[in-house]
Amino acid sequence: MSDIGDDTQVSSLVLIKNLVEDLFSYNTIKRKRVLEYYFFQDATLTSPLMCTEGVLNIQYVYTIWQTMNRKEPVINNIVFDGHTAVIHLTQTISPCIFPSFIQIQIPSVTILKFRETEQDSGLLKVYHQEDTWTLEGLLQSVPLISFWYDHVVRLMMGKLVTATGDLLDAAIQQAEKMTARGQQIQRIGQRVT
C-alpha cells in the first residue's frame, strides 16, 4: 500500500516539475499547452507590476516577458504541498534592445494555487499565479546599487539600530534600578512607621 502512495507522490512531483519547466520555457508550444490544460480559463496572474485575468491574457504576458528577455528563468526550487506550488526562480532581465552583456539577475518567487476542477475529481488546475520579487533581491541585482546597499545603507542601519538598542537597554536597566531602589525605600519607610 505504501508503495502505491509513494509512487503517486513521486508522479505528482514529476508532473509539477514538468508543468513548471514548460510554463517558464521559451518554447511557446509547451507554454501554451500548460496554460490550456492546467489553468482554469478565468485564472488570474498578479505581480508587483500588474494583474490580469484569463488564460489568453496570461499567455500575452508571457509573450511580452519572453520578448523582453533573452534567457529563460532558472528554476532553483519547487515545493508542492498538493494545492500550492512555490517556485523559486532567478529571472535574468536582458532586454533584446540592449547589448547582450547588460543583464540583471533578480531572484523571484512564483506561487501557483491549484483547486479541483470538480468536487472529488482529483484533477487539479491552476486558478491563481502570483509572482513576487523582494526589494532586497532587486537592490542586490543592480551592481552599483548593490555595493552602495551592502556597504553604506546596511552598515549605517546596523550601527543606528545597535546604538538605539544600546540606549534603550541602558534606559531599561536604569528604570529597573530606580524601581528596585524605590521599592527598597518604601520597605524601609514601612518599617520605620
N, C-alpha and C positions, 0 to 999 in steps of 0.2 A: 504494500500500500504506500509506504513512504517513497518508494522509487517512482511511483506514478506522480506523486505530489512534487518530488524533486524535478522530474522531467518536465512537468507543466511549468514550474517556476523558471527553469533554465530556458525553455522555449519562449516564455513571456519576455524574459530579459533579452534574448536574442532578437525577438520581434521588435521590442522597443529600441534596441541599439540600431537595427536596420532602419526602422522608421525615422529615427533622429538623424542618422547619417544621410538618408535620402532627402529628408526635409531641408537640411542645410547644404546639400550638394548643389553644385552649379550645373548639374545635369537637369535641365528643365523638365524632361520627361519623367524622371524619378520623382522630382518635387511635385509635379502636377498629380501624379498617381497617389502620392501620400495625401495631398490636400483633398483629392476627390474621394478616396476610400476611407481615410482615417480621421477626417474632420467633418463635423456637422456643417451643413450648408450655411447656417447662421452663426458659425463660430466667430469669436472675436479675437483680435490681436491688439495688445496695448504695449507701448514702450514709453520711455521718458519723453519722447518727441511727438508721439501721435497715438491714435487709436482708430481702429476700423472694424467693420463687421462684414462677414460673408467670405466664403472661400475665394471667390473671384478677386475681391479686393485684397485679401491676404496674398494671393498669387501675384498681384501687381506690386505689392510692397516688396516681395522677394525679388521680383524682376528689377525694380529700381535699385535695390541693395546690391544685386549681382552686377548691375551696370556700373555702379559707383566704385566697386572694389575688384581688384584683380585676383585676390586669393579667397578661397573658401575659408570659413572659420574653422579653427582647430577645436575638436571636441575633446575636452580634458577629462570629463567625468559625467556619468549618467547614473542617477539614483531614481528608482521607480518603486513605489510602495503599493501598486495595484490601482491607484486612482490619480496619482500625481507623479509626473516625471520632472526632476530637477536636473537641468543640463548646464554644466559649467563649460564655457567656451572662451576662446581667445579670438576676438574679431580683429582682422587686420584691415585697417582703413587705408586704402591706397587708391584714390580716385583715378580713373583712366586718363583724365585730362592733365594730370601732373606726371612728372618723371617717375619711373618705377622705384627709384631709391627713396622716394618720400612715402614712408609707411608709419602708421601709428598702430600699435597693438593694444587693444583695450580688452581687459577681462570683463566678461559679462555672464549673466545667468538667465537662462530661459526656463520658464515653468510651463509645462503642458498639463492642463487639467482635463481629466477624462470622466465620462459618465456612460452608463449603459444606454444603448440605442432603444431598448425596450426593457421593461421591468423583468428581471430574472433571465435575460437573454444571454448574459455573459459577454456580449460583444460590446467593447468599449470604443468610443470615439472621442476626439479632442473637441471640447466646447469652448476652451479659452486658452490662449497663449499669451504669456506675459514676459516681455524682455526687460531686463534691468541692467543698469551699469552703476557702479559705485562712484562717488565723487573721487575717492582715493584712486580708483582704477583709472579714471580719466586724467587726473593730475599726474599719475605715475607714467602715463603713456606719452606725454609730451616732454622731450628731452630737457629743454631749458627750464620749463616749469617744474619738472620732477626734481631737478637739482635744487632749485630755489625752495620747493616744498620740503624736501628732506633736510636740507642744511640750514635753512633760515626759519621757515614757519614752524616746523615740528620742534626744532631746538628752542626757539623762543617760547612756544606754547608749553613745552616741557618745563622750562625754567619758571614761567609765570605760574603754572599750576603747582609746582613744588614749593615755590615761595609763598603762594597763597595758602597752601596746605600747612606749611611751617607756621605761618602767622596764626592760622585758625587753631592748630594744635596747641600752640603756646597760650592762646586765649582760653581754650577749653581747660587746659591744665591749671591756669591761674584762677579760673572760675571755680574749679573743683577745690583748690586750696582755700579760696575765700569761703566757700560753702562749709568746708570742714572746720575752718577756724571759727566761723560764725556759730556752728553747732557746738563747738568746744566752749566758746564764750557763753552761750546760752546755758549749757550744762553747769558751768561754774556759777553763773548768776542764780540758777535754781538752787544750788547747794548753799549759797550764801543766805538766801532768804528763808 
